[in-house]
Amino acid sequence: MPPTTSIRYYNEFGNPLVDIDTRAHGFEILTNYRKLEDMAFYRHLEELKEYIQIHHRFPPSNHKSHAGLLGWIYGLRRIYIGQAHGIITNEQKEELDKIGFVWNPYEEKLNDIYIHLKCFIEQGNNYLSSKYVDPVDGFKLGDKICKLKQRGPLRTRYCGTPLNNEQFEKFDHLGVNWQIGGPLLKPKM
């Protein structure tokens, strides 16, 4: 059976509306589809810029009133890392980079933990309570380090994405104590 080269669309009464020859007009169809995708991209980009302008941050992942925007962001990240089909042009990537788009939120979270821990240690602190909250910005550093330890080399159960070697060494260098149940930081000698 030869491949179908036409698509026929019908109205609600079953009468043909349009008959498209995909072999003759395939390039034109793809070009118009790409234009529609671009229109959707820039519509969502403007929605994201408006959200950032009002709230001064990206929408949280559990923000139900912006589910369409969050789905678009999730889709972009999956395309970027090759887990989904789609195209992000260099121009589109540059537009997103201009507004500080985070391509890997996991890395961003680890970086926030690292920066807070480094500042904590640089201030001369060497004991970190699991309940410690940064008085400046309310960052729950103690809780974050407890959870980070569960992703370290001695993890005994599944606790999320394990740290890779580079991430482990970065936190180990700051003195995180990876022993489960022990203090959060290694004692200074």
C-alpha positions as CSV (number, residue, x, y, z in Angstrom):
1,M,0.0,0.0,0.0
2,P,1.6,3.4,-1.0
3,P,2.1,6.0,1.7
4,T,-0.7,8.5,2.1
5,T,0.2,11.8,0.5
6,S,-3.0,13.7,1.3
7,I,-4.9,14.7,4.4
8,R,-8.6,15.4,4.2
9,Y,-10.4,17.5,6.9
10,Y,-14.2,17.2,7.3
11,N,-16.8,19.5,8.8
12,E,-19.4,18.4,11.4
13,F,-21.7,17.1,8.6
14,G,-19.0,14.8,7.1
15,N,-18.4,17.0,4.0
16,P,-14.7,17.5,3.0
17,L,-13.4,21.0,3.9
18,V,-9.9,20.8,2.6
19,D,-7.7,18.2,1.0
20,I,-4.0,18.8,1.5
21,D,-1.4,17.1,-0.6
22,T,1.5,16.5,1.9
23,R,3.9,15.5,-0.8
24,A,3.5,18.7,-2.8
25,H,3.1,21.0,0.2
26,G,5.1,19.3,2.9
27,F,7.8,22.1,3.2
28,E,5.1,24.8,3.4
29,I,3.2,22.8,6.1
30,L,6.4,22.4,8.2
31,T,7.3,26.1,7.8
32,N,3.8,27.2,8.9
33,Y,3.9,24.7,11.8
34,R,7.3,26.2,12.9
35,K,5.8,29.7,12.8
36,L,2.9,28.5,15.1
37,E,5.5,27.0,17.5
38,D,7.4,30.3,17.5
39,M,4.3,32.3,18.2
40,A,3.5,30.0,21.2
41,F,7.1,30.3,22.4
42,Y,7.0,34.1,22.4
43,R,3.5,34.2,24.0
44,H,4.8,32.1,26.9
45,L,8.0,34.1,27.1
46,E,6.0,37.3,27.5
47,E,3.8,35.6,30.1
48,L,7.0,34.6,32.0
49,K,8.5,38.1,31.8
50,E,5.2,39.5,33.1
51,Y,5.2,37.0,36.0
52,I,8.8,37.9,36.9
53,Q,8.1,41.6,36.7
54,I,5.3,41.2,39.2
55,H,6.7,38.6,41.6
56,H,10.5,39.2,41.1
57,R,11.1,35.4,40.7
58,F,10.1,32.5,38.6
59,P,6.9,30.7,39.3
60,P,7.2,27.9,41.9
61,S,6.7,24.4,40.5
62,N,3.5,23.9,42.5
63,H,1.8,27.1,41.3
64,K,-1.5,25.7,40.0
65,S,-2.8,29.0,38.5
66,H,0.1,29.0,36.1
67,A,0.1,25.4,35.1
68,G,0.4,26.2,31.3
69,L,3.4,28.3,31.9
70,L,5.0,25.7,34.2
71,G,4.3,23.0,31.6
72,W,6.1,25.1,29.0
73,I,9.1,25.7,31.3
74,Y,9.3,21.9,32.1
75,G,9.1,21.1,28.4
76,L,11.9,23.6,27.5
77,R,14.2,22.0,30.1
78,R,13.5,18.5,28.8
79,I,14.2,19.6,25.2
80,Y,17.4,21.3,26.3
81,I,18.8,18.2,27.9
82,G,17.6,15.9,25.1
83,Q,14.8,14.1,27.0
84,A,12.0,15.4,24.7
85,H,11.6,16.2,21.0
86,G,11.6,19.8,20.0
87,I,13.8,22.7,18.9
88,I,15.1,25.6,20.9
89,T,16.8,28.1,18.5
90,N,19.9,30.0,19.6
91,E,17.8,33.2,19.5
92,Q,15.2,31.7,21.8
93,K,17.9,30.4,24.2
94,E,19.5,33.9,24.3
95,E,16.1,35.4,25.1
96,L,15.6,33.0,28.0
97,D,19.2,33.5,29.2
98,K,18.6,37.3,29.3
99,I,15.9,36.9,31.9
100,G,17.9,34.4,34.0
101,F,16.2,31.3,32.9
102,V,17.4,28.3,34.9
103,W,18.0,25.3,32.7
104,N,18.9,22.9,35.5
105,P,16.9,23.7,38.7
106,Y,18.7,20.9,40.6
107,E,22.1,22.5,40.1
108,E,20.7,25.9,41.1
109,K,19.4,24.4,44.4
110,L,22.8,22.8,45.1
111,N,24.5,26.1,44.3
112,D,22.3,27.9,46.8
113,I,23.1,25.4,49.5
114,Y,26.8,25.7,48.7
115,I,26.8,29.5,48.8
116,H,24.9,29.6,52.1
117,L,27.2,26.9,53.7
118,K,30.3,28.7,52.5
119,C,29.2,32.0,54.0
120,F,28.2,30.2,57.3
121,I,31.7,28.7,57.6
122,E,33.5,31.9,56.5
123,Q,31.8,33.7,59.4
124,G,33.8,31.4,61.7
125,N,31.0,29.0,62.5
126,N,31.9,25.3,62.8
127,Y,28.8,23.8,64.4
128,L,25.6,23.7,62.3
129,S,22.3,22.7,63.9
130,S,19.8,20.8,61.7
131,K,17.3,23.6,62.7
132,Y,19.6,26.5,61.7
133,V,17.9,29.1,59.5
134,D,19.9,31.9,58.0
135,P,18.6,35.1,59.7
136,V,19.2,37.2,56.6
137,D,17.0,35.4,54.1
138,G,15.3,32.6,56.0
139,F,17.2,29.9,54.1
140,K,16.9,26.6,56.1
141,L,20.5,25.6,55.8
142,G,20.5,23.0,58.5
143,D,17.6,21.1,57.0
144,K,19.1,21.4,53.5
145,I,22.5,19.9,54.7
146,C,20.6,17.0,56.4
147,K,18.9,16.2,53.1
148,L,22.1,16.7,51.2
149,K,23.9,14.1,53.4
150,Q,21.2,11.6,52.4
151,R,22.4,12.0,48.8
152,G,26.0,11.5,49.6
153,P,28.2,8.4,49.4
154,L,26.9,6.6,52.5
155,R,23.2,6.8,51.5
156,T,21.3,3.7,52.7
157,R,18.0,4.3,50.9
158,Y,16.7,6.1,47.9
159,C,16.7,9.8,48.8
160,G,16.6,11.5,45.4
161,T,19.3,12.2,42.9
162,P,22.7,11.2,44.3
163,L,25.5,13.7,44.2
164,N,28.0,13.2,41.4
165,N,31.7,13.3,42.2
166,E,32.2,17.0,41.5
167,Q,29.2,17.9,43.7
168,F,30.4,15.6,46.5
169,E,34.0,17.0,46.4
170,K,32.6,20.6,46.5
171,F,30.7,20.0,49.7
172,D,33.3,17.6,51.2
173,H,35.9,20.4,50.8
174,L,33.6,22.7,53.0
175,G,33.6,20.0,55.7
176,V,30.2,18.3,55.4
177,N,30.2,15.2,57.6
178,W,28.7,12.4,55.5
179,Q,28.3,10.0,58.4
180,I,24.6,9.4,58.9
181,G,23.5,10.5,62.4
182,G,26.7,12.5,63.1
183,P,27.1,16.2,63.3
184,L,26.4,18.1,60.0
185,L,30.0,19.4,59.8
186,K,33.3,17.7,60.5
187,P,34.9,19.1,63.6
188,K,37.8,21.5,62.9
189,M,41.2,20.3,64.0
